[in-house]
């Protein structure tokens, strides 16, 4: 029995070492108290803060939700954009040329629906907006800055079929040209990238992943399809470090399940390799991005036990598609989707998406800043002042019982290596909140339990300081 305990101890040390490798200090997650909202995109700005765009119900229908957050996750400002009499969706956001933002999405102001492009200043006030419609129902899916500092907008336009449409504007949003690419079959685009001499679109045609390259005037240069006898769709594309393309999408299989799909091509779209991924049965990929010097990262939603899509995830793979690390998220109990992932300047990630507490409940906007392995450590460990305690002590958490988060306070009377851990009633380690040397002082930490998908019940938190061990009980109620 002693040998088994020693083996388990070393295995847990190895796991914790791997989990904490390259971990960052600043991590956080936010679940907004909104009305049926979702974030579509988020990324880090030149000032180290974050911008996020999405949609939320306000008044009549959805409105574009644009928000800026500090590096530590504090809200700096929020703008709700859209006429009260119509609905608007925000799908993509980028910087403009003047420290403002360009947003694309859709609105129902037209007969069936229009693609929508708008420009804001640095605090989200609208400067101009443009609507696009070609075949009746249009949606703007993605916008990128063009080589001439104008913008290239990727639209879905629907007549008899779904069609891809590209719209080129100048920096004021005035249309310079637009082109529709017909396949005489359902064809749509999800993301466009701008190169020095061309644009490349990823999407789907004939139930295959579809890659289309056009010149700066929109004329087709070449196209490629990647597929099987089942259905495949492309959702995300980036230029890879060897000037090829890394494509993210989804693929069906013979069991009628859907998996994440990564396709790597050369600069001419010739496939070099492709891999499918899933946690158990079903999985959807929404976005894939480069990780310089490491490989690639992609995000989406996956199942846990019965094929129901309920957990958000990120997965890190090497340049050959081999899985290096994966992390799962259940911010609220019912489901979580990670719609976008982007790298941050401290080697972490900013995630955006949606989460929901129960079936039929309100979806909530979800935003998270993680470390380099996707971990979200508790935010708010702080030294409460200059007073030096006379002894080590662990206080009762408050509130207790608690629903989503609770505060744990403790005293450290001398400089010591401190470990604060959470265990379930069977003694299983749930998480380590602190594992570092602290100077003498009074400390408190805010502990958010929702990311661990735990059941209601009794849990223990334990403070290890040198040879001293303090343990208290706390009750979690969902």
N, C-alpha and C positions, 0 to 999 in steps of 0.2 A: 504493500500500500504506500509506503514511504517513497519507493522508486517511482510509482505512478504519479504521486504529487510533485516530485522533482521534475519529471518529464513534462507534466502539465504546466508547471511554473516556467520552465524554459521556453515552451511553445508560446505561452502567453507573452513572455518578454520579447520573443522574436516577432510576434504579431504586432505588439504595441510599438516596437521599434520601427517596423515597416510602415505602420499607420502614421507615426509622427515624423517620419523622415521628411525633411524640407518643409515642415509645417510652418504656417505663417501666424503671426500674432493677431492680426486683425481679421476676424471672421464674424459674420452675422447673417441673420435671415429676417425677412419682414413678411408678414401676412397682413395685407391691407384690409380694413373693414369697409369694403366697397360693395357695390350692387352688381352682382353677376359679372365681375370684371376679370380681365386676364392681361398679363403682360406678354407682348410678342417679341420684343427685342430690348437688350440693354448692353451697354458697353462703357468702357472707361474713357474719360475726356482728358484733354491736354492738361487740365488743372488737377488731375488725380481723382476727381469726383466722378459720379456715374450719371448717365442719362438713360431713361427707360420710357418706352412707348407701348401703349396698349389701348384697350377699350373698356368702357364702363357705362352702365345704364344710368343716364341722368335725364330726367324729364321724359321727353318723347324719344324713346329708343336709345341706342348707344351713342357715346361721344368719344372723341379721341382723348386719351389720358396721357399727358406728357409730364414727367416728373424728374427732378434732379435730386440726387442724394450725395451726401458727403462720403469721403473714403471710409468713415466709421459707420455709415448707414443712417445718419440723421437726415431727415427731410429738409431740403433747402427751399424748394418751391414746387408747386403743382399747378398745371394749367389744364382746364377742361375746354376742349376746342370743338366747336360745331354749333350750327344754328339750332335753336330749341325745337324747331318744327320738323327736323329730319334726323336720320341716324347717320353716324360716321364710325368707321373702324380705322384704327391705326395699326399698320402692319410692319413698317420699317422706318428707321430714323438714322440719319447721318449728319455730320457737320456740314454747314455751308462754307462759303469763302470768307465770312465775316464774324465768326464765333457764334453764329446762330445755328439753326437746325433746319434740315429738309426732311419732311415726313410724307410718306405715301400710304394710301389706304383706299377706302371706298366710301361712297355716300349714296343714299337713295333719293337724292334730289332729282335725278333724271327719271326717264320713263320707267326703267327697271332698276337701274343702278349705274353709277358712274365711277370710273377710276378717279382718284383724288390725289393732288400734290399740293403741298403748302410749305411756306417758308416762315420761320419764326425768328425773333431776335434771341439774344442770349438768355433771356428769362422766360421764353415761351410765348411772347406776344406775337400774334399773327401779323406778318408783313404783307404777304400775298397768298392767294390760293388759286388753283386751276382744276377744272374737271375735264375728264376725257370719256368719250363714248364712241364706239365704232359700230358694233353689230346689235346693240340693244341692252345687254347686261355686261358691264365692265367692272373689273376690280384691279387696282394697282397693287401688285404683290411685293415689289422690290424696287429700290432706287439706289443708284450709285453715281458718284461723280464721274463725268466724262473727261477725256484727256484735255478738252478745251475749257474746262471749268464749268461747263453746263452740266446737265443731268441726263442719265439714261434711265427710263422707267419701264419696267416689265409689267405688262398688263395681261390679264385674262379677259378675253372678249368672247361672248357667246352669241352665236346665231343658231344654225342647225346643229353645230358642234362647238365644243370648247376650242378656242384658238389662241395661239401666242401672238401678242402684239408688242412691239417695241416702239417707244416714243422718245425722241431726242428733243430736249429743250435747251434753251440758253440759260444763263444763270438767273434770269428773271422768270423762268417757267414758261416762256413763250415757245410754242411748238415749232421746231425746225423741220422735222420729218417724222412720219410714223409709218410702220409697215406691219402687215398681218401675215403670219406664216401658217398656211393651211396644210393640213394633212388628210383632208376628207375623212377624218376620224377624230375622236376626242384627243385633243392635244393641248397641253397646258405647260406653262413655265412657272418655276418657283423662285429661282434666284438668277441674277445676271451679274457677271463680273466685267469690269472694264480693263482692257489691256491697252498698250500704247497704240496699237493699230487695229483693234477689233473689239468686239463684244462676244462673250460666250454665255449661253443660256443653258440651264439644266431644268428638266421637267420630265414629261412623259408623253409618249405617242404610241398608239397601237398596243397599249398596256405594257410597254417597255420603257426603261430609262432612256431618255432622249437628250442628246447633247448637240447643240446647234451653235456654230460659229459664224458670225457675220462681220463684214467690214464696217468702217466708221460711218458709212452711208446706209447701213442696214442690209446690204446685198449678201446673200448666203454664200459662204465660202465652202463649208462642208457640214455634214451632220452624221451622227452615229447613234445607233440603237444598241442597247445591252439588255438581253432578256432571255427568257426560257419559255416553256409551254405554260408557265404560270404568269401571274401579274407582277410587274415591277414598276416602281415610280421613283423619280429623282426629286429630291427636295433641297439639296444644298451643294454648293460647289466652291472650291478655292483653288487658286494656282498653287501647285506644290513646289517644293524647293528645287526640283529639277526641271521646272517650267512645264511639267505635265499638269494634270488635274486630279484632285481628290474629290470624289463625288460621294455624297451621302444620300441614302434613300431607304426604301422598304421593298421586300420581296416576299411573295407568297410561296407556299410549298405544297407538297402532295397531301399533307395533313390538314390543309385549309387553315394553316397558321401563318402569321405575318412576322417576319424577322427584320431587324436592322440590316442594311446592305451598305457596304463600302466598296467602291470601284476606283481603282487607280489606273490612270491612262498616261500615255506620253503626250507630247505637245500637239499631236495630230489626232488625238482621241482614240488611238489604238489601245485596247485594254492590255494592261500589264498583269493585273491580278484583281480578283474580287473575293470578298468574304462575307458570309452571313453571320449574324450574332443574335443571341437571345438569352435572357436569364433563365427561363424555363420553357414556356410555350410561345406566347405572343409578345411582340415588341414593335414599337414605332420609333423611327429616328426622325428628328426634326431638323437638326443642324450638325454639321461637321466642320472642324477647324484645324488648322495647322498647329503643331507644337514644335517650334524650331529646336533642332537638336535631339528631339525625343521621338516624334512620330505625329500622331493625330489624336484628337479628342472629339467625341460626338455625344449627343444628348437626346433624350426623348422620354418615353413612358413605357413601362414594362409590367409584366404580371409578377405574382409571387407564388401562388399554388394552383390556381384553377383556371388560368388563361384570361382572367379579368385584368385589364390594363388599369393599374392602381398606383404604381410607384414611379416617381421620376428617377432618372438615372443619368450618370455620365460614365463613359468608358474611354480609357486611354489605351491606344494601341501603338506598336512600333511601326517603322516604315514598311514592314512586310505584312502588317495586319494582325500580328500576334498580340493578344490581350496582355497588357502590363498591369492594369489596375481598373477597378470599377467601384462605383459608389451609388447607393440607392437612397431615395428621399421619400418620406411620407410626412410632409409638413402638417397636414391635417389627415384625419383618419381614413376618409373615403377614397380619395385619389389625389395624385400630384402629377403634373406634366411639366417637364423642363423643355420650354420652347426654343431657348437659345442659350448658347455658352460662348463666352469670349474670354481670352486671357487678360490678366491684369499685370501691372508693372512690377508686382511683388511675387510673380510666378504663381499666383492663385487664379481663380476664375470668378466671373460674375455670371450668375444664372438667373434666368427670368422665365416665368410661366404662370401656372394657375394651380390652385389646390382647393379642395372641398372637404367638408367635415362629414357629411352624410348624404345618402341618396336623396335627391330632391332638394338638397340644400343649396345655398348660394355659393357659386364659385368665387374664390377670392384671389386677388393678384398676389403673386409670390415672387420675391426677389431675394437672392442670397449671394453673399460674398464668401468664398471658400479659400482654403489653403491649396497647396499644389497637388494634394491628393483628394480634393473635394470634401475635406472635413469641415464641419461647422462647429467650432468650439464655442462654449458659452461666452457671451459678451459681458463685460462689466466688472471683471475682477479689479478691485481697487483697494488701496490702502486708505483707511478711513481717517487718518490724521497723524499727528506727530506723537501722540501718546504711546508709550512703550508698555505693553502689558507685563505683569509680574509673573504670569504663568501661561502655559499653553492651554487653550480651551476651545471646544467646539460647541456652538450654540444650536438651539432648536431652530429648524428652518421655519420660515413664514412666507406666505400663509401655509397652513397645514391643517387639514388636507388642502391640496391644490389641484388645479385643472390643467394649466398649460405651462406655467413657470413658477418658480419659487426662489427665495433668497436664502443663501447659506452664509453664515458669518462665523469667523474663527479668529483666535488670537495666537500670535507667534511671539514668544518672549525673547528669543535669540535668533540670529541668522541660522537657518536650517533648510535642508532639503525637505520639501513638503509634497505629499501626495494626497489628493482628495478624490475619492472614488465612489461610484454608485453601484450597489449590488441588489439583485432581486432576493426574494424570500428563500430561494434555494442556494444562495451564495454565489450565483453566477455574476461575474463582472459585467455591468452594463456599459459603463464609460469611466474614463479617468478625466476629471475636470481640470486638475492641476497636477503637474509633475515637474517641479522646478525648485530652485533655491529661492527662498524669500527672505527679505530682511525683517527684523523685528517690527511688529505693528499689528493693528487690527484690520482684518480683511473681510470683504463680502464678495459674493459672486452670484450672478443671476443664472439660474439653471433652467433651460428650456428642454422639456422632456419629449416634445412632440416628434422630433426627428427620429426617435428610436422605436416608434410603433409599439409601445408597451401597453399591456393590459392594466386596467384599474387594479389597485391592490397595495400591499405593503412593500416598501423598499427601504434599504439601509444606505446611509451615506457615512463614509469612514475617512477619518483624517489620520494619516501616518506622519509623525514628526520624529525622526530619529527612531528610538526604541519605544516611543509612546504611541499608543493607538487609541483613538476616540471614535465611538460609533453611536449614531442616533437613528431613529426610525422616522420615516415620512410616508404619507398616504397620498397616492395619486388617484384622482377620480376623473374619468373621461367625461 
